[in-house]
Amino acid sequence: MGRGRNKALHDLYLEYEDKTAKKVLAEGIIRFCEDIGIAPEDVVMIVICWHMDAQTMGEFTEEEFEGGLEDIGVDSITSLKAAIPSLRKELNDRKKFKEIYEYAFMFSRENNQKCLQLDVALSVWPLLITKEKWKYIDLWCEFLQEHHKKAISKDTWTQLLDFIDVMDDTFSQYDPTGAWPYLIDEFVALVKEQGKIGN
Amino acid sequence: MMDRKESRGGVKKFVIKPLRSRTSLPEDFRDANWRQLCEAIDAIKKEVPVSTSLEQLYRSVEDVCVQGHSEWLYAQLQERCQGHASSVLSSLSEVVQGYQEQMGDTAYSEQMLDQVGGLWDVYCSQLMLIRHIFLYLDRTHLLMKSEHRSVFEMGLRYFKEYMNTEYVQVKKMVLQGIMGAVDAERRGDAVRRDVLKNLVRMFALLGLYEDSLMPLFLERARAFYAEEGNRIILDVSLSEYLEYVEKRISEEFNRCDAILEPITRIPLIQTVEACVIEPHVAYMLEHGFEKLLDEDRIADLKRMYDVFGRVKAHKALCLAFKNHLKKAGSSIVENDGKDGDMIKNIISLKHRMDKIVSECFDNIIYQDAMKDAFAYFVNLRSNRPAELLAKHMDSILRGGGKSVGSGSKGGRGAEDDVEAALDSSMAIFRFIQGKDAFEAFYKKDLAKRLLFNRSFSIDMEKSAISKLKAECGAHFTSKLEGMFTDVELSKDMMASFKTSSDSMEELTNVCPGTDISVQVLTSGLWPTYPMLECNFPENLANGLEVFKKHYLSKYSGRKLLWLHSLGTCIMKVRFSSGVKELSVSFFQAAVLMAFEDSDSLTYSEISTATGLEDDELKRTLQSLACGRERVLLKDPKGKDVNDSDTFKFNSKYTSKLYRVRINAIQMKESVDESRKTNEMVLQDRQHQIDAAIVRIMKTRKTLGHKLLINELISQLRFPVHPPDLKRRVESLIDREYLERDSSDPQIYNYLA
């Protein structure tokens, strides 16, 4: 669309575009993933979407697709494939991870909703927050499944990362009268009660 | 020798000249006198009559002193007295030793004490006699020059010295004897108090009271009561123990007055208190105090207050009182099987405790403790006590004297009882923290009473309102008062409607033979009622319109909405046994009207005819077909109404009464209603919290979490928990009224 962009990028886009919708849709995305050699649920996909600033899960506009790849600095499948490891490394960069994490919330929710559906949250969370990053991630997901059963607010999502960053494994510094979201209060209380600290 | 002078005139002058020679004292004047005095002293010592008269002896002393021999005389006297004291003590020592051999060291003998007392008395009187003789010496030489202030005192001094040194065994035995006697009296034996008093006085006179007798006495008392107290407290009930304490203290007091020096009184009583009360304070509070409170044992509790006051243990007693009260109250409130009696039981507990505090614990710390305890348990179980209190007042205001068990049949007596019942309720209301919940329930019940004319007396209603106003201020009761105004205004409106000939004419035209009465409620003052639709026969609907027209002619700017769910009517219905007047709700009437043309209808037919919503329709049909007065018959039989049921008009219905009331549902309290009101209160509170948060944040622009929470707690007029407040804050973050500060997530910023 006349942006002075790389013709190669545009051609690449056209390969995956769904002609009727004028965007890349699910089918195209699956092929795209196959081509670059990653599973669609792979967390690096989120990183790629973040570069694209894709607004909706399951579709890329032309602008998003091309802009994203440009942002990564590639214009072909091969170069993108080669860039995968460095994209993964971005998850280890503290500042970038925070942006990716917060982006993931917005990206995963339905367009017209403020909150993120629980089941989606529970599938995205473990991707970004691995056991190495936070040992309690499984317990957290279990807790939400059994006790919360409702959608996740943005505040809870973002505050969780803060919480993980600041809090030590035994929650010794935790202050329930502070401003942590109440879900986190309840989680900490439950973990302490069930004696699962350290597990 | 007279010199006779020749006088020339006749007056004779006499001159007297002193004697040339002086008279002189006998050589041994001093010693002779002393010998005589000595004899006298000896006689006194031997208790035999003195040969010389006392007068003479006295004069003798005076003579010797006047001749300048005071000093010498005094020295002699001292020597004699010293000897005297020594010999008396020696006799005492013999006496005492005799008894000691008999009894050993620990027993005592009243006889011995008596004897000792007797010997002492003799010594004292001997000393007095000697003093009489040597009075002149006493008053002159001794007064001014010597270390002893009197002969008597000198005698005592020597006695004391000997008793402290050579004859110290006498002192020991006598003290032991006294102590033994006192212990015996404590154990219930009769003892010779006069003997004891005498001996105690002896010690006092000798100056041995404070350092020898008193410490020993206190120690013996301590030992006795420590043992007895520890033993008895395990054997008897609390009230018996308290009586025991009082009795013993009074006995000791008594005995102290009778035989001891006044200076002993306070330390003695303190010693006893320290043995029988102080160590057992905790024990007494744990074993029997609660029973005394439960059984309203006024006399025992008063005694306990006094006893504890002696050892300054009021703090402990008050705390135990508070804790017991908290426990008793909590068990009333938390017993959810007995909700119907909760308020009555709380009121009765309050009356009992008021009595106990005023008669037994007349002290502000107990009054405060009672207030704290009540404030604690009345606010357990969130809004339930508030709801039940409103219900309690509702039954008072509906039933009048009868409902409060008044003996009077009516008039002043019954009114006073109702007033008293309302006052008792107010006493409980004072403690409720969630007063907004109370208001919601009270309003709901008040509305029913006003709309269905159930109040026992409007005066009583107004009295209740003014009591609430006095507690909470006009703001709290303004809506309630508005409800009364609405009722009055409706009456006026009806009067004007009935006198308006135009309206009356129109009414007769559209629905002849029908009388209408309307209550107009100002929305916002009354509880919210569901606006349910219903199909009416046209003529009735038009009749209602006539009223509406009349009303709007008086108040043009207003909007009227019918609350058919509250409407009632009286229908004349023909049964095979005759015509009956049925007092029914509008919805019930609508259902019955459907049977005007056909005897049997299915559920769905009735539903279409009445236009009533399902839940309401089912309930209405139940009231007509499954209750006590069955004007409809349901097929299949049973209490539940299902979509597949059919209904038939029960022409065979009979009743003893001509006018039958079937609209009982509206008056009956449903569990549903209670739940709805509770929800409404919670919703309302949530809104208030949200509004408060926004208001605070708007003013402050940015505020830390804890400060915000504190500010909210101080502003909100109902009890809240910080976690609930936190949830509302998060909700407001979600709705983008607030955000977390980017540099510190514990701080919030207002988003304009």
Interface residues (C-beta under 8 A of the other chain):
Chain A: K114 C115 S153 K154 D155 T156 Q159 D162 T177 G178 A179 P181 Y182 D185
Chain B: G704 H705 K706 I709 P722 P723 K726 R727 V729 E730 I733 D734 R740 P745 Q746 I747 Y748
